[in-house]
Each structure stands twice: as C-alpha cells, then as structure tokens.
Amino acid sequence: STVDTVNLSLPQRFLSTGHQLSRTVRHDLVDLTPQQIRVVLNNLARLNPGPFGGTFEVREVGGVQVAVVRFGEVKMPARILMIHGGGFAFGSSRTHRALAVHLAKATGCEVWIPDYALSPENPFPAGLNDVLSIYERLIIDVGDVIVVGDSAGGNLAMALVQQAIQRGWERPAGLALLSPWLDLRPDSESNRKNEANLSPFDRKDMCTYADFYRGDIDTSDPRISPILGGTEGFPPTHLQFSEVEFLYHDTVALQANLNKSRIPVE
C-alpha cells in the first residue's frame, strides 16, 4: 500500500491492523468462497433490520426476485432502485435492508432491491440484464426512478444509465453512487495505488472478483468498466466516497467526467 501506517492515527492503525489480519486469514488460511461469504453476510444482516416501522416484502418481477421496502405511508411517486454491492459475487436485498429502510424513511419513497444474478455462477451480462429488466418495469409502471448503487452495485448502476441512454429509454430522475467500483482493469488507478490499509479488501481481491464477473469479456470493455464509457445525458448525480478508501480514484475520475459533460454533481 502507498499509505504509510506510521502517519495514521491510533484508531486508524488499529483498524488497519484488523483489516490486514482479516485479509491474511481470508487469503491464506480460510479462503472463503463467494457462496460461503453470502451465507455469513445474510446471517449477520438479520441483526440489523433497520429502523422500526420498515416493511420488507419479497416478490418476483419478470423472473427476478425483488425486495420492496417501505417505511410507513409511501408519500412520493418516484421509486428508488437500489443495486446492492458485494463484488458482484455476494450481497443481497437482505444485506442492504437496513440502508433501504433508512432511505425509505428519509425520502418517503418505495425502495426496490433486486437480487440480481451473482458471479461466478452467473458472469456478465446476467447481473446487468436483471437490473435493466427491473428498471424497465419501473419506468413503465411508475415513471420517475432514482437509481442508487454502492461498490459493485455502483458499477451496475452506472452501466444501467449508459444502457438506458443508448437504448433510448427514459433516463433516471437521479443517480446516487456510494463508493462505486467503476474500473475493473487490473491496472486501474485504484488497483495501482492499492491503498488497502483502511480497506477490508486489496488488489488481489479486486482482480479475483473482477475475473469472476467479467467472464470472457475484457475488463477494458465499458460495459464492464463503465468509467470508460460516456456520461453525456446523465441525470443529476450524487457521489459519496472517502479520501482514504480503496476505490477513491474511481470516484474522482467519474467526478471529472461528469464535470466535463456539465452534469450537475454533488
């Protein structure tokens, strides 16, 4: 890593040591499979269902399982399409239930979380096709859709917007990306910097899960690394990221692209 642990604060050094230990255990001792990680995360998610008063209903929409989350009475006609992260290989509507309930409470919107097909069993384009299918259904039935994605879900969210524009579909009313993973190339800026001191993952993890997801498609394909695609016509975009996280450089690059395209970005 390029970050010097000597310059970290005491809490940061404690966190860094914990992350380094967890990576060593995961890589060299336990070597958890994506399937095993899914079970662990889904079980842990039961401990935090989100604010009391939220509802979580699972339904099937066009062959894709979707969780519909509400908090009290739905007050806004727009829907939030939340695309969960997890390296394209784990994560689910259940791991993101608490965040969805908070969003529903704060916005008065209904939140949809698709359980899209996960890799390595279902490589590209299975997951992207699933979220596109749900988005198409929402814009037909509802109209205004705000797309939210974190990490790998941020990749799918950005790719969704690019595909919607290319296909001539109605674009989202807004886009929110939380620490998005937008460049899957092994030599991406984030991978080259490999700033893993305060991260639960490192370059080895990123390259492994990128290979799981891409299948036979090169990581320089904009459908795999949407940072290499265009941002013309994007909706107003909200970005959340940290200066000390692994994927910092992905978001900085996107912010620059959005500014060049004169897209309102926060």
Short mmCIF file of the C-alpha atoms (twelve columns), coordinates in Angstrom:
data_MODEL
# 
_entry.id   MODEL 
# 
loop_
_atom_site.group_PDB 
_atom_site.id 
_atom_site.type_symbol 
_atom_site.label_atom_id 
_atom_site.label_alt_id 
_atom_site.label_comp_id 
_atom_site.label_asym_id 
_atom_site.label_seq_id 
_atom_site.Cartn_x 
_atom_site.Cartn_y 
_atom_site.Cartn_z 
_atom_site.pdbx_PDB_model_num 
ATOM 1   C CA . SER A 1   0.000   0.000   0.000   1 
ATOM 2   C CA . THR A 2   1.097   3.573   -0.643  1 
ATOM 3   C CA . VAL A 3   -0.311  4.722   2.714   1 
ATOM 4   C CA . ASP A 4   2.308   4.885   5.480   1 
ATOM 5   C CA . THR A 5   0.789   3.347   8.607   1 
ATOM 6   C CA . VAL A 6   3.126   5.451   10.782  1 
ATOM 7   C CA . ASN A 7   1.153   8.543   9.751   1 
ATOM 8   C CA . LEU A 8   -2.185  7.006   10.690  1 
ATOM 9   C CA . SER A 9   -3.984  7.954   13.891  1 
ATOM 10  C CA . LEU A 10  -4.229  5.362   16.664  1 
ATOM 11  C CA . PRO A 11  -7.815  4.339   15.728  1 
ATOM 12  C CA . GLN A 12  -6.764  4.118   12.067  1 
ATOM 13  C CA . ARG A 13  -3.743  1.979   12.942  1 
ATOM 14  C CA . PHE A 14  -5.984  -0.326  14.963  1 
ATOM 15  C CA . LEU A 15  -8.383  -0.589  12.025  1 
ATOM 16  C CA . SER A 16  -5.506  -1.131  9.590   1 
ATOM 17  C CA . THR A 17  -4.091  -3.975  11.665  1 
ATOM 18  C CA . GLY A 18  -7.506  -5.605  11.864  1 
ATOM 19  C CA . HIS A 19  -8.017  -5.393  8.112   1 
ATOM 20  C CA . GLN A 20  -4.541  -6.776  7.401   1 
ATOM 21  C CA . LEU A 21  -5.182  -9.690  9.740   1 
ATOM 22  C CA . SER A 22  -8.583  -10.406 8.217   1 
ATOM 23  C CA . ARG A 23  -7.114  -10.395 4.690   1 
ATOM 24  C CA . THR A 24  -4.350  -12.784 5.757   1 
ATOM 25  C CA . VAL A 25  -6.854  -15.141 7.353   1 
ATOM 26  C CA . ARG A 26  -9.188  -14.946 4.354   1 
ATOM 27  C CA . HIS A 27  -6.497  -15.377 1.693   1 
ATOM 28  C CA . ASP A 28  -4.094  -17.825 3.328   1 
ATOM 29  C CA . LEU A 29  -5.989  -19.756 5.987   1 
ATOM 30  C CA . VAL A 30  -9.721  -19.881 5.371   1 
ATOM 31  C CA . ASP A 31  -10.027 -18.926 1.688   1 
ATOM 32  C CA . LEU A 32  -13.788 -18.390 1.901   1 
ATOM 33  C CA . THR A 33  -15.725 -18.968 -1.317  1 
ATOM 34  C CA . PRO A 34  -18.258 -16.390 -2.533  1 
ATOM 35  C CA . GLN A 35  -21.008 -18.837 -1.611  1 
ATOM 36  C CA . GLN A 36  -19.737 -19.069 1.968   1 
ATOM 37  C CA . ILE A 37  -19.427 -15.280 2.228   1 
ATOM 38  C CA . ARG A 38  -23.052 -14.945 1.100   1 
ATOM 39  C CA . VAL A 39  -24.248 -17.156 3.949   1 
ATOM 40  C CA . VAL A 40  -22.204 -15.259 6.546   1 
ATOM 41  C CA . LEU A 41  -23.362 -11.824 5.386   1 
ATOM 42  C CA . ASN A 42  -27.024 -12.788 5.075   1 
ATOM 43  C CA . ASN A 43  -26.976 -14.227 8.603   1 
ATOM 44  C CA . LEU A 44  -25.259 -11.133 10.010  1 
ATOM 45  C CA . ALA A 45  -27.823 -8.904  8.284   1 
ATOM 46  C CA . ARG A 46  -30.562 -10.389 10.469  1 
ATOM 47  C CA . LEU A 47  -29.043 -8.479  13.387  1 
ATOM 48  C CA . ASN A 48  -29.813 -5.099  11.776  1 
ATOM 49  C CA . PRO A 49  -33.192 -4.907  10.003  1 
ATOM 50  C CA . GLY A 50  -33.150 -1.102  10.046  1 
ATOM 51  C CA . PRO A 51  -35.414 1.399   11.826  1 
ATOM 52  C CA . PHE A 52  -38.532 0.009   13.479  1 
ATOM 53  C CA . GLY A 53  -41.558 0.533   11.259  1 
ATOM 54  C CA . GLY A 54  -39.987 -0.515  7.986   1 
ATOM 55  C CA . THR A 55  -41.526 -3.273  5.909   1 
ATOM 56  C CA . PHE A 56  -39.714 -5.765  3.688   1 
ATOM 57  C CA . GLU A 57  -41.715 -7.670  1.080   1 
ATOM 58  C CA . VAL A 58  -40.145 -10.119 -1.370  1 
ATOM 59  C CA . ARG A 59  -41.790 -10.608 -4.747  1 
ATOM 60  C CA . GLU A 60  -40.852 -11.892 -8.195  1 
ATOM 61  C CA . VAL A 61  -40.806 -9.415  -11.057 1 
ATOM 62  C CA . GLY A 62  -40.117 -10.763 -14.530 1 
ATOM 63  C CA . GLY A 63  -38.193 -13.736 -13.166 1 
ATOM 64  C CA . VAL A 64  -36.060 -11.625 -10.800 1 
ATOM 65  C CA . GLN A 65  -36.577 -11.678 -7.035  1 
ATOM 66  C CA . VAL A 66  -37.046 -8.153  -5.699  1 
ATOM 67  C CA . ALA A 67  -37.425 -6.857  -2.162  1 
ATOM 68  C CA . VAL A 68  -39.838 -3.939  -1.844  1 
ATOM 69  C CA . VAL A 69  -39.064 -1.787  1.191   1 
ATOM 70  C CA . ARG A 70  -41.341 0.866   2.671   1 
ATOM 71  C CA . PHE A 71  -41.453 2.994   5.789   1 
ATOM 72  C CA . GLY A 72  -44.964 3.985   6.753   1 
ATOM 73  C CA . GLU A 73  -47.102 5.521   4.024   1 
ATOM 74  C CA . VAL A 74  -45.427 5.984   0.645   1 
ATOM 75  C CA . LYS A 75  -45.570 9.755   0.065   1 
ATOM 76  C CA . MET A 76  -43.546 10.182  -3.127  1 
ATOM 77  C CA . PRO A 77  -44.498 8.801   -6.557  1 
ATOM 78  C CA . ALA A 78  -40.868 8.166   -7.523  1 
ATOM 79  C CA . ARG A 79  -39.282 4.812   -6.769  1 
ATOM 80  C CA . ILE A 80  -35.717 4.179   -5.650  1 
ATOM 81  C CA . LEU A 81  -33.963 1.293   -7.385  1 
ATOM 82  C CA . MET A 82  -31.163 0.241   -5.032  1 
ATOM 83  C CA . ILE A 83  -28.492 -2.005  -6.560  1 
ATOM 84  C CA . HIS A 84  -26.527 -3.703  -3.800  1 
ATOM 85  C CA . GLY A 85  -22.775 -4.130  -3.723  1 
ATOM 86  C CA . GLY A 86  -20.693 -7.173  -2.878  1 
ATOM 87  C CA . GLY A 87  -18.101 -7.650  -5.586  1 
ATOM 88  C CA . PHE A 88  -20.793 -8.929  -7.997  1 
ATOM 89  C CA . ALA A 89  -20.498 -12.214 -6.053  1 
ATOM 90  C CA . PHE A 90  -22.290 -11.672 -2.736  1 
ATOM 91  C CA . GLY A 91  -24.594 -9.206  -1.014  1 
ATOM 92  C CA . SER A 92  -28.366 -9.309  -1.332  1 
ATOM 93  C CA . SER A 93  -31.573 -7.461  -0.608  1 
ATOM 94  C CA . ARG A 94  -31.201 -8.684  2.985   1 
ATOM 95  C CA . THR A 95  -27.701 -7.280  3.500   1 
ATOM 96  C CA . HIS A 96  -28.977 -3.897  2.281   1 
ATOM 97  C CA . ARG A 97  -32.326 -3.977  4.040   1 
ATOM 98  C CA . ALA A 98  -31.317 -1.550  6.817   1 
ATOM 99  C CA . LEU A 99  -29.957 1.028   4.358   1 
ATOM 100 C CA . ALA A 100 -33.113 0.700   2.250   1 
ATOM 101 C CA . VAL A 101 -35.364 1.285   5.268   1 
ATOM 102 C CA . HIS A 102 -33.370 4.407   6.176   1 
ATOM 103 C CA . LEU A 103 -33.759 5.664   2.584   1 
ATOM 104 C CA . ALA A 104 -37.482 4.925   2.566   1 
ATOM 105 C CA . LYS A 105 -37.885 6.748   5.882   1 
ATOM 106 C CA . ALA A 106 -35.872 9.778   4.746   1 
ATOM 107 C CA . THR A 107 -37.459 10.145  1.313   1 
ATOM 108 C CA . GLY A 108 -40.979 8.798   1.604   1 
ATOM 109 C CA . CYS A 109 -40.236 6.635   -1.440  1 
ATOM 110 C CA . GLU A 110 -40.662 2.929   -2.001  1 
ATOM 111 C CA . VAL A 111 -37.279 1.214   -2.433  1 
ATOM 112 C CA . TRP A 112 -36.772 -1.783  -4.723  1 
ATOM 113 C CA . ILE A 113 -33.726 -4.035  -4.228  1 
ATOM 114 C CA . PRO A 114 -33.276 -6.665  -6.942  1 
ATOM 115 C CA . ASP A 115 -31.500 -9.908  -6.071  1 
ATOM 116 C CA . TYR A 116 -29.657 -9.945  -9.382  1 
ATOM 117 C CA . ALA A 117 -27.734 -12.998 -10.599 1 
ATOM 118 C CA . LEU A 118 -24.354 -13.280 -8.881  1 
ATOM 119 C CA . SER A 119 -20.969 -14.397 -10.173 1 
ATOM 120 C CA . PRO A 120 -19.007 -16.614 -10.541 1 
ATOM 121 C CA . GLU A 121 -22.004 -18.840 -11.341 1 
ATOM 122 C CA . ASN A 122 -23.596 -16.079 -13.426 1 
ATOM 123 C CA . PRO A 123 -20.950 -13.839 -15.030 1 
ATOM 124 C CA . PHE A 124 -21.601 -10.752 -17.161 1 
ATOM 125 C CA . PRO A 125 -24.129 -9.866  -18.508 1 
ATOM 126 C CA . ALA A 126 -26.502 -11.773 -16.215 1 
ATOM 127 C CA . GLY A 127 -26.492 -9.288  -13.322 1 
ATOM 128 C CA . LEU A 128 -26.731 -6.232  -15.566 1 
ATOM 129 C CA . ASN A 129 -29.572 -7.787  -17.549 1 
ATOM 130 C CA . ASP A 130 -31.501 -8.403  -14.323 1 
ATOM 131 C CA . VAL A 131 -31.233 -4.799  -13.113 1 
ATOM 132 C CA . LEU A 132 -32.093 -3.497  -16.591 1 
ATOM 133 C CA . SER A 133 -35.202 -5.675  -16.570 1 
ATOM 134 C CA . ILE A 134 -36.342 -4.258  -13.233 1 
ATOM 135 C CA . TYR A 135 -35.535 -0.686  -14.292 1 
ATOM 136 C CA . GLU A 136 -37.559 -1.090  -17.498 1 
ATOM 137 C CA . ARG A 137 -40.503 -2.362  -15.480 1 
ATOM 138 C CA . LEU A 138 -40.299 0.593   -13.100 1 
ATOM 139 C CA . ILE A 139 -40.120 3.292   -15.774 1 
ATOM 140 C CA . ILE A 140 -43.145 1.744   -17.497 1 
ATOM 141 C CA . ASP A 141 -45.216 1.378   -14.316 1 
ATOM 142 C CA . VAL A 142 -44.027 4.377   -12.283 1 
ATOM 143 C CA . GLY A 143 -42.074 6.838   -14.410 1 
ATOM 144 C CA . ASP A 144 -39.583 8.592   -12.162 1 
ATOM 145 C CA . VAL A 145 -36.872 6.262   -10.875 1 
ATOM 146 C CA . ILE A 146 -33.853 7.220   -8.778  1 
ATOM 147 C CA . VAL A 147 -31.008 4.716   -9.122  1 
ATOM 148 C CA . VAL A 148 -28.716 4.074   -6.152  1 
ATOM 149 C CA . GLY A 149 -25.737 1.715   -6.086  1 
ATOM 150 C CA . ASP A 150 -22.787 1.011   -3.808  1 
ATOM 151 C CA . SER A 151 -19.438 -0.581  -4.737  1 
ATOM 152 C CA . ALA A 152 -20.141 -3.222  -7.419  1 
ATOM 153 C CA . GLY A 153 -23.756 -2.050  -7.320  1 
ATOM 154 C CA . GLY A 154 -22.443 1.378   -8.275  1 
ATOM 155 C CA . ASN A 155 -20.834 -0.212  -11.326 1 
ATOM 156 C CA . LEU A 156 -24.154 -1.775  -12.324 1 
ATOM 157 C CA . ALA A 157 -25.997 1.490   -11.631 1 
ATOM 158 C CA . MET A 158 -23.688 3.493   -13.909 1 
ATOM 159 C CA . ALA A 159 -23.797 0.802   -16.600 1 
ATOM 160 C CA . LEU A 160 -27.607 0.823   -16.330 1 
ATOM 161 C CA . VAL A 161 -27.727 4.566   -17.011 1 
ATOM 162 C CA . GLN A 162 -25.394 4.196   -20.001 1 
ATOM 163 C CA . GLN A 163 -27.501 1.363   -21.404 1 
ATOM 164 C CA . ALA A 164 -30.755 3.269   -20.850 1 
ATOM 165 C CA . ILE A 165 -29.370 6.251   -22.789 1 
ATOM 166 C CA . GLN A 166 -28.055 4.037   -25.607 1 
ATOM 167 C CA . ARG A 167 -31.406 2.240   -25.895 1 
ATOM 168 C CA . GLY A 168 -33.400 5.457   -25.925 1 
ATOM 169 C CA . TRP A 169 -35.172 4.665   -22.653 1 
ATOM 170 C CA . GLU A 170 -36.269 7.314   -20.206 1 
ATOM 171 C CA . ARG A 171 -33.238 8.160   -18.088 1 
ATOM 172 C CA . PRO A 172 -33.386 8.018   -14.284 1 
ATOM 173 C CA . ALA A 173 -34.548 11.100  -12.411 1 
ATOM 174 C CA . GLY A 174 -31.359 10.908  -10.358 1 
ATOM 175 C CA . LEU A 175 -28.300 8.762   -9.720  1 
ATOM 176 C CA . ALA A 176 -26.524 8.196   -6.380  1 
ATOM 177 C CA . LEU A 177 -23.275 6.238   -6.221  1 
ATOM 178 C CA . LEU A 178 -21.720 5.240   -2.908  1 
ATOM 179 C CA . SER A 179 -18.027 4.275   -3.148  1 
ATOM 180 C CA . PRO A 180 -18.612 2.854   -6.649  1 
ATOM 181 C CA . TRP A 181 -16.298 0.299   -8.275  1 
ATOM 182 C CA . LEU A 182 -16.166 1.666   -11.816 1 
ATOM 183 C CA . ASP A 183 -12.840 0.465   -13.248 1 
ATOM 184 C CA . LEU A 184 -12.241 -3.300  -13.176 1 
ATOM 185 C CA . ARG A 185 -8.956  -3.225  -15.077 1 
ATOM 186 C CA . PRO A 186 -6.030  -4.794  -13.148 1 
ATOM 187 C CA . ASP A 187 -4.009  -1.615  -13.734 1 
ATOM 188 C CA . SER A 188 -6.736  0.833   -12.731 1 
ATOM 189 C CA . GLU A 189 -5.610  3.795   -10.661 1 
ATOM 190 C CA . SER A 190 -7.251  2.318   -7.564  1 
ATOM 191 C CA . ASN A 191 -5.545  -1.040  -8.099  1 
ATOM 192 C CA . ARG A 192 -2.142  0.512   -8.796  1 
ATOM 193 C CA . LYS A 193 -2.335  2.631   -5.656  1 
ATOM 194 C CA . ASN A 194 -3.638  -0.391  -3.686  1 
ATOM 195 C CA . GLU A 195 -4.482  1.762   -0.684  1 
ATOM 196 C CA . ALA A 196 -5.638  -1.150  1.438   1 
ATOM 197 C CA . ASN A 197 -4.635  -0.079  4.950   1 
ATOM 198 C CA . LEU A 198 -8.151  1.071   5.812   1 
ATOM 199 C CA . SER A 199 -9.914  -1.360  3.482   1 
ATOM 200 C CA . PRO A 200 -11.243 -4.885  4.066   1 
ATOM 201 C CA . PHE A 201 -10.015 -5.798  0.557   1 
ATOM 202 C CA . ASP A 202 -6.907  -5.278  -1.557  1 
ATOM 203 C CA . ARG A 203 -5.779  -5.535  -5.179  1 
ATOM 204 C CA . LYS A 204 -5.771  -9.345  -5.042  1 
ATOM 205 C CA . ASP A 205 -9.444  -9.352  -4.027  1 
ATOM 206 C CA . MET A 206 -10.381 -6.801  -6.688  1 
ATOM 207 C CA . CYS A 207 -8.693  -8.720  -9.505  1 
ATOM 208 C CA . THR A 208 -10.211 -12.025 -8.365  1 
ATOM 209 C CA . TYR A 209 -13.770 -10.714 -8.237  1 
ATOM 210 C CA . ALA A 210 -13.351 -8.763  -11.457 1 
ATOM 211 C CA . ASP A 211 -12.389 -12.017 -13.174 1 
ATOM 212 C CA . PHE A 212 -15.397 -13.770 -11.644 1 
ATOM 213 C CA . TYR A 213 -17.721 -11.103 -13.045 1 
ATOM 214 C CA . ARG A 214 -16.276 -10.354 -16.474 1 
ATOM 215 C CA . GLY A 215 -16.426 -13.914 -17.825 1 
ATOM 216 C CA . ASP A 216 -14.956 -13.818 -21.339 1 
ATOM 217 C CA . ILE A 217 -15.255 -10.016 -21.681 1 
ATOM 218 C CA . ASP A 218 -12.147 -7.847  -21.397 1 
ATOM 219 C CA . THR A 219 -12.080 -5.525  -18.390 1 
ATOM 220 C CA . SER A 220 -11.465 -2.572  -20.744 1 
ATOM 221 C CA . ASP A 221 -14.976 -3.025  -22.176 1 
ATOM 222 C CA . PRO A 222 -17.101 -0.047  -20.985 1 
ATOM 223 C CA . ARG A 223 -19.895 -2.443  -20.052 1 
ATOM 224 C CA . ILE A 224 -17.505 -3.987  -17.504 1 
ATOM 225 C CA . SER A 225 -15.651 -0.781  -16.579 1 
ATOM 226 C CA . PRO A 226 -18.298 1.940   -17.088 1 
ATOM 227 C CA . ILE A 227 -15.815 4.690   -16.207 1 
ATOM 228 C CA . LEU A 228 -14.528 4.115   -19.770 1 
ATOM 229 C CA . GLY A 229 -17.974 4.844   -21.212 1 
ATOM 230 C CA . GLY A 230 -19.641 8.213   -21.674 1 
ATOM 231 C CA . THR A 231 -21.505 10.420  -19.214 1 
ATOM 232 C CA . GLU A 232 -23.352 12.588  -21.746 1 
ATOM 233 C CA . GLY A 233 -27.035 12.768  -20.877 1 
ATOM 234 C CA . PHE A 234 -26.582 11.545  -17.311 1 
ATOM 235 C CA . PRO A 235 -29.090 12.684  -14.689 1 
ATOM 236 C CA . PRO A 236 -28.063 14.815  -11.695 1 
ATOM 237 C CA . THR A 237 -25.635 12.671  -9.742  1 
ATOM 238 C CA . HIS A 238 -24.753 12.382  -6.061  1 
ATOM 239 C CA . LEU A 239 -21.408 10.834  -5.084  1 
ATOM 240 C CA . GLN A 240 -20.309 9.622   -1.662  1 
ATOM 241 C CA . PHE A 241 -16.736 8.467   -1.087  1 
ATOM 242 C CA . SER A 242 -13.807 8.780   1.283   1 
ATOM 243 C CA . GLU A 243 -10.318 10.090  0.640   1 
ATOM 244 C CA . VAL A 244 -8.805  7.076   2.423   1 
ATOM 245 C CA . GLU A 245 -10.766 4.263   0.784   1 
ATOM 246 C CA . PHE A 246 -9.509  1.803   -1.814  1 
ATOM 247 C CA . LEU A 247 -11.898 2.992   -4.570  1 
ATOM 248 C CA . TYR A 248 -11.275 6.719   -4.064  1 
ATOM 249 C CA . HIS A 249 -9.673  7.109   -7.504  1 
ATOM 250 C CA . ASP A 250 -12.636 5.541   -9.326  1 
ATOM 251 C CA . THR A 251 -14.973 8.205   -7.959  1 
ATOM 252 C CA . VAL A 252 -12.540 11.067  -8.587  1 
ATOM 253 C CA . ALA A 253 -12.322 10.005  -12.244 1 
ATOM 254 C CA . LEU A 254 -16.115 9.881   -12.530 1 
ATOM 255 C CA . GLN A 255 -16.491 13.298  -10.942 1 
ATOM 256 C CA . ALA A 256 -14.101 14.730  -13.542 1 
ATOM 257 C CA . ASN A 257 -16.035 13.071  -16.383 1 
ATOM 258 C CA . LEU A 258 -19.354 14.378  -15.109 1 
ATOM 259 C CA . ASN A 259 -17.954 17.886  -14.829 1 
ATOM 260 C CA . LYS A 260 -16.700 17.702  -18.443 1 
ATOM 261 C CA . SER A 261 -20.200 16.647  -19.526 1 
ATOM 262 C CA . ARG A 262 -21.694 19.507  -17.483 1 
ATOM 263 C CA . ILE A 263 -23.813 17.138  -15.413 1 
ATOM 264 C CA . PRO A 264 -24.940 18.501  -12.036 1 
ATOM 265 C CA . VAL A 265 -22.892 16.551  -9.489  1 
ATOM 266 C CA . GLU A 266 -22.796 16.723  -5.718  1 
# 
